[in-house]
């Protein structure tokens, strides 16, 4: 489970980072949340959580609404759902 989740997070980060590097604000927010998720899965602190997750909503709005990157939106939503389930068990 941990490895599969990390693979999904890393795949999403690989697509988001270039957009964040171009100062695309939605991508910057998603990247920050994904980095926190990755750190948490690897054993980092839950205390520095960047607020409630909004990356799924942002991804749908920015990448799926007009159909240009629905796979990325689905991946990010999957990560968010898995993390919320994981945090519910902590």
C-alpha positions, 0 to 999 in steps of 0.5 A: 500500500505504501509503495503504491501510494508513493508511486502515485504521488511521485507520478503526480509530482512529475507532471505538476512540477513543470507547471509549478516551475512556470509559476502556475498558482494551481500547480504550486498549491497541488505540488505543496500538498503532494509534497506534504503527502509524500513526506507523511507517507515516508514517516514525516510529521502530520503537524505541518499539514498545509490545511485541508486538502483541496488538490482534487478540486483544483485538479478537476477545475484546472485539468478536467473541466475542459478535458485537457488532462483528465488523467492527471485530475483522476490521479490527483483525486485518487491520491487525495482519497487515499490520503484522506483514508490513511489520515482517518486511520491515524 
